[in-house]
Amino acid sequence: MSHGKFITFEGIEGVGKTTNIDFAKAWLEDRGITCHLTREPGGTPLAEEIRQLLLVHRDEKVSPLCEMLLFFASRAQHLAERIKPALDRGEWVICSRFTDATMAYQCYGRGMDLQMVQQLAQITHADLMPDTTILLDAPAEVGMQRAWDRGETDRIEQEKIDFFQRVREGYLKMAQQEPNRYQTVNADQPLLDVQIDLAKTLESLIQEHLI
């Protein structure tokens, strides 16, 4: 049995990650590929508890370092209990967010040291990086307006627009630095067009997997 592929979806709020991840899973399964769908932070009972700690509104200010360490604590459990076992079974894992999100939000958004995140990533998953990262990209104003239109927002979604502009710029910079791993899809277009572009990316992944 071959090792599965690890696909991550990234992007700021409101770019359609949930909708397009569901599309990707259905598209791949229609072609006979078993897919395991998960998310970060979260993915296991313990990791989901950490997710609640991270996203719930609270009077106490959460320090950027505490926030970053909680993300990696959740990730370590998620990798051990869900992601790696699924890949070892030959399944493709589709994950909403991964370490790139920590770099985008905590480093580019909050100003945490990038080298520190890279060191934590080395400790947590030195043997595993996504095979492909699909960046759903849209201007911060567009994405956040969609998120705000949905109604109730979590603690991070209540940040000001300039925070999400920095996060988006971080994602675009990472995509530029790793063009072989990143596939950027314009999320500021009608959903049908987004999914046409996404299907092209998924088709190329299948062809690579067959080689």
N, C-alpha and C positions, 0 to 999 in steps of 0.2 A: 504494500500500500504506500503510495507516495504521500509526502508531507503536504498538508493543506497550505493554501495561500492566506496571508494575513492582510486584509484590506481595511484601511481606516478612512473615515470621512471626517473632514475638518471644515471649519468656517465659523464665523461669528453667528450670533443668534439671528433667527429669521431668514436664513438662506435656504431652508427646506431640507435639512439633514434627515429628519425622520421620514418624510414623504419619499425622498429619493433613496434612502437606505432600504425601505420596504420595496421600492421598485427594483433596486439592484438584486435583492434577495430573490424576488419572484422571477426576474429575468434569468438569473443564473440557474435557478432550480428548474426552470422550463427547459434548460439545456443539460439537465442531468447532473448538476453539481450540487452536492449537499452543502448547505450554508448554515452557519451558526451565527445568530444575530445577538449582539450585546452592546453595552454602552459604558462610558466612563464619565464621571466617577460612578461606580456601581458594578453590576454584573453578577454579584454573589450576595447572599444575605448580609454578611458582614460589611462588604464594600458598599451596599446600599445604605446601611446605617451610617457609614462615613459620609456618603452623599448628602444625607439629611443634615448632618452636622455642618457640612460645607455650605449648603444652599438656604437653610432656614434663616428667616429674618431674626435678628437679635439686637439687643441694646448694646451689648459688649462689642467693641471693635475687634475684628479678627485681624491679627497681624499677618502681613504677607508671608512671613516665614512659616507660621503655623498653617496657613492655607496651603502653601506649597507642599509641606510635609504630609498633610492629610491626603492630598491628591496622590502622592507616591505610596502612602500606606494602603489606600484603596487599590491602587494599581498592582502592588505586590500580591495582594490576596486574589485579585481578579486573574492575574497571570497564572498563579499556581493552581487555582481551583477550576478555572474555566477556559481561558484562552489556550494555554499550552496543551492541555489534554485534548481539546477539540482538534487542534492542528496535528497532534500526534495520531489521531484517528483518521487523518486524511481529509478532514472537513475544511472548508474555507470559512474563515472567521471574518465577519463584517462588524467592525466596531465603530460606534459613534464616539469620536475623540480618542486621543492617546497622548503620548508625551509631547507631541507637537502642540497640543492645546495648552499644556503647562508652560511651554516656552512662549507661546503667543500671549497668553493671558497674564502669567506671573512675571515673565521677563519683559516683554515688549509693552504689556499693559501696565504692570505695577512697578517695573523698574528693578526687579530682582536680578541678581547676577546670573548671566547665562551659563557661565562655567560651573556654577553650583548645580544648576539643573542637569547639565550634562554629566556631572559626577554622580548625581543621584540616579540618573538613567543608566549609567554604567553599572552601578551597584544592583539596580532592580531588574534590568533586562539586557545585560550586555550581550546575551546570546540571541536576542530577538528584536528585530525592527520590522515595521510593516513592509510587505513586498511592494505595495502601492498605497499612496495616500491621495485621495480624491478631495481636492479643495473646492468647495462650493463658494464662489466669490461673488460678493455684491457690495456696493458702497455701504458704509456703516449706517447712513441715514435711511437707506432702503430696508436693510435687514432689521434694524431696531424698530422702525415704524411697524413692520410686520409683527415683531415680537410684542410690542406694546399693544397693538390692535387685538392680540389674542386675549388680553385681559391681565390676570394676576401674574406678576413677575417674581422671580426668586431674588436672593440677595445680590448676586452678581449682575443679573439683568437690570438692576436699578442703578448701575453706574452711569455716569454722564457720557454723552456721545463721543467726546474726545478720547475717552478710554477705549471704546470700541474701534475708533479710527486707528489708534496705535496698535491694537490687536490685529486688525486687518492688515496693516502695513507689515507687521511681524510675519504673518502668514505668507504674504506675497514675497517677502525677502527670503524666507525659508524655501519657498517653491522655486525661486530663482537659483538658490544655492544647490538644490538637489533636483534638477530637472528630470533625472531618470526615475526617481521615486514618485515625485509629485505629478499629478495630472489636474490641471486647473480647469474648472467648468464654470462658465458664466451663469450665475444664478439670477442675474438681473435681466431675465428674459422669460417669455411664457413657459410654463411648466413643460409642455410638450417638447419645446426646443431644448430645454435643459435635459430631458430624458433621452432625446435623440443623441445629444452629445455624450451623455453618460453611457448609453448603449455601445457607442463606438469604443469608448475606453474599456468597457467590460469585454467586448469582442477581442480587443488586442491582448487582454490578460489571458483569455482562454487560449489564444494562439500561442502565446509564450509558454503556457503551461503544458501544451502538447509537444513542444520541441524537446 
